[in-house]
Every structure is written in C-alpha cells, then in structure tokens.
Amino acid sequence: MNIKRSLSVTARNLIRKSMTAALSTHLHEESWPYGSLVLAACTHNSTPLLLMSDLAEHTKSIISDNRVSLMYDGTRELTNPLSGPRVTVLGRAFRDFTPSNRLRFLARHPTASKYADFGDFGIYRVAVERAHLVLGFGEIHWLDEKNLIWQGHAEQFVSSEESLLLVLNSKHKNKLELIAEKVFGECSGAWHAIGSDPDGLDLKYGSRTTRINFSKPATNPREIESKIVEIYSETLASPSLSNLVKKYEG
C-alpha cells in the first residue's frame, strides 16, 4: 500500500467508524463560528451523512451558508489524545432525499427513528472538498476529495447491502460474534452487521459498536462475505491475536 493510499484509508476509516462528529458552521445572523455535536454516518463511498432539524441553529446557518467542517475524533481512549488520529472534513452540506442514505443512517442510529419522521428533520449529505488528517505530533496531511472519498462504483454495494446483511447475520452470525469478542476485545453478545462498504463492516450489539476494517478494500459486495470467513479462520488459527488487531482495526 503506497503512502497516499494508506493516508486515504486511515482518514476514511475514521469517518466510517465515528458515531458522532463536531460540526462547525457560521452562525447565520452573526457570522460567528458555531460548533455542534451531531450524530454521524456516511454513504458507501464515505461521504458524510447527518440528520438535522430545521429548528437547530446549525441548520439555520447551513441554509444561509452551506460551508461546513466536520471533525472526527479517533483519540478518545488514548492517555495523550494529541498523539492520536483525527480528521477534519471541509465541504458543503445539502439536503438529501436518497432512501438508501436515510436507511443507512437509521441503521447506525436506530434511536433516531423516534424523531426522524418529524416534519422539521431531514438527512443532509456533505459534499467533501478536502480534509485535514492529523495522526499525531508532526504527522499532518491535507487530502483532496479524490484522495479521501472512495472512487469505485458504490452502486453495487448500495443495491446489495440489504441481502448481504441478511446473509451475514444468519449464515455467519457466530463468526461475527467471535471476531468482535476475540479480535476487538468486545463483550460477548449478539453482535450483528448493520452496514457494509468497500473498506469494512460495521457491527452493533445493544448500544455498542465496533468496526472490521479490511486489510484490502472489497472490489465487489460478494467479496465481503468471503473476507469475513477469512478473518474468522485467521482468528481460530492465530496463537496471538495482537497481529489481527493491528491488521483489521485500522
């Protein structure tokens, strides 16, 4: 993997794994910078998705100036947070009416379904222009849209996701549970897949989430099932799981 691609994958995985983000807008009447905590999801190609109310200050700001930034924080469990990874995405927010994007957001945040149908709520998509990736002290990189957003054909992943998740959560349920527990150190339980994409698979159990980042992206949805079988076999065969953690945690 070349350096630029490695940076791109790292930045995408931060976006894909994050359940929340810090949204910054210009306060609509005063032009002050305004920060908000928002629930976060993304499309199959890693374009950010948000669910927001028209009554919120940040939404009012977006209506007058749709330039935004989103900061995804991968440092929360570190003793020294400034030594860890985070990425700030710059882009423009647009109201989005794509049914698959709405389903994808609610699969990640099922409690949001309680208010998602209220008349003032809607999905917003952030069209990325560039991103600022920080991996620690002195490790700072700018990425343009083409080096951040996955550039393959996402349509095939969108159209097959529902059937793929059904297969994974029935045929491979035990495999997902073992991987979550043994590779990622999560508690044992009914872990299930809630989202798939070329870079990995999102898992959920109750309020807990984790993510399997593939060592190489899947070129088509069929590969995802075979990758899970491969990771499961590696988990059973490996005398030490530390290498698997490094390989699939991202």
N, C-alpha and C positions, 0 to 999 in steps of 0.2 A: 504494500500500500504506500503510494507516494505521500509526501508531507501535506500537500494541499488537500488531497482527498481525506487524509486522516483528520485534518482540522475540520473539514466539512462534516464528516460523520460524527465527530465529537460534538459539534455545535447542534447538529440535527437531533442527536440523542438527548441532549439537554432539553430541547424543546419538546421532544416526544415524551420524555419521562415526567416532566413537570406537571403537577396538578394545579398549580397556581402560578401567577406571574405578577410583577409590578408594572402596571400600565401608567404611562405618563402622557398627558395631553396639555394643551394650552387652555386654561380656564376661560370659558367662552366670552365673558364680559370684560375681564381684566388682563388677559394675556399672561397671567402668572403660570409657571409650571405647576402641574397638579398631578399628584401621584395617587393611584388606587390599587388595592388588592383585588385581583379578578381570578375567577376560575379559568383554567386554560385547557385547551385541547388543540388538535391540529388535524389537517387533512392527511391523506395517504402520502402526499409528497412533502409534508411537514409545514405547510402554510398554516399560520396560527388561526385558531377559531376562538371566539369569545361569545358569551351570552350576556346581553346587557339590556337594561331598562332605559326607555326614553326619558325617564324621570331622573336618572343618575346624572350627576354633574359631568362625568367624563363623556357620557353620550351626547349631552348638550354641546360639549366642547367639540366633539368629533363632527357634529352637524355643521359647525361653522368653520372648522379646520380639521381635516381628517388625518393630518400627520400625527403619528403616534410612535412611542417606543415601548417595547415590552422587555423586561429584564427577567431572565430565567436563572434561578439560583440553584447551583449544584453543590453548595458549600455547607449546608445546614448541619451535617453530622460531624464536621471537622472541628478539631480543637482550635485551629487557626483558620478561620474562614477565608481570610485574604489569600491563603495559599491554594485555594480550590477553584474549580471551574465555574464560570458564569458567562452568559451570553446576552447581549442587548441587541434586540432586533429593531431596526428602523423601517417604517413602512407607512402605508395609508390604509385606513380602515373603511370597509364598505359593507353595507347591509347585504346579507347573503340569504338566498331562499332555496338553496340546494338541499333537497330532502336528505340525502346521504350525509351531508355535513351536520345537519341537525341531529340525526340518529347517532352519529359518531360522538358528538359532544355529550348527549344524554347517556350513552353507554358508559362514558367515562365519569359522568357526574349524575347518577340516577336521581339523587335528591332534588336536582334542579327541575325535574319533570313536574314538581309540585307547582311551579310558577312559570314554566317555560311557555305555557299556552296563554298566559295573561296578555292582554292586548298591547301592553307597553313594552313587552320583551321581544327580542329578536337576536338571531345569530349574526355576528359580524366576522368577516374574513379580513385578515391583514395582508395586503399585497406587499411582500418584502422587497425592499430596495437594497439594503445592505445590513451587515451585522458586525458587532464588535465582540470578539471572543477573548476572554481572559482566562488563562489556565493556571495562573499563579504569578508570583513576582517576576516581572520582566518578560513573561510569555503572553504577548498581546498581539492580536491579529485582526485585521479587517477582512471580511468576506463579502463579495458581492452576491447578488441574488442567484446567479448561476452556480456559484460555488457553495451556496447554502441549501437551496431548495433542490430536492431530488428531481432529476431531469428526465427520468424514464416515463413510460406510459402508465400513468396511475389508474386509467380507466379500468383495466383488467383487475386490479386489486379492489376497486370500488364495487364492481359488479359481482365479484365472487366472495366478498367478505362474509356475508350472512351464512352462506353454505359452508364456507371454510370454518367459521367459528363453531357451527353445529357439529362438524366432524371432530374438531379438536376437543370440544367439551364433552363429547360422548365417547368416541373411539380412543382418545388419548388423555382422558381426564386424570388417570393415575400418574401418567408421565408428567403432566403439568404440575401436579401437586408435589411430586418428588423433586422436580427441578427447583421449584420455589423454595422448598424446605432445605434441600441439601446444597444447592449451588449458591442461593442468595441468602440463606440463613433465616428465612421467614418461618413463622409459626406453622405448624401442621394444620391443615384445614382444606376446605373445598375451594381451592384456587381454580379459577376458570379464566379463559381468554375473553377479553372484552374488545380488543382491537388488534388489527394486524396491519403491517405495512412492509415495504421492501427491506427496511432496516431491522425489524424485530417484531416482537409480540408483547402486548400489554396484558398483564394478569391482575385479577382482583379477588379479594376474599374479605367480605364484610366491608369495613372502611379502609382496609389496607390495599395498597397497590404495589406492584413491582414490574420490572420490565426485563425481558430477554433481548439483548442486542446481539444480532447475528454477527459473526466474525466477517462474513462477506454478505452483501445485500442479496436478497432473493430477486431473480430476474423475472419470475412469474409467481402467481399465487400457489401453484402446485408445489413449488419448492419449499414453502413454509412448513407443510406437514412433514416432509422428509427431513427438514432441519431439526424439527422437534424430536423426531425419532432418533436422529444422530446425537443430539445433545443428551437425550435420555440414556442412550447406550454408553456415551462417554462418562456420564455420571455414575452408572453402575460399575464401569470398569476402572475408573480412576482411583488409585490409592490415596491421592491427595487432591482435594477439591480446590485448593488455592489457585492453581493454574486455570481452572474452569471459570472461577470468579473473574479473574483478570480478562479472560477471553470473551465472556458473554455479558459482563456488567457494563462495559462501555466506558 
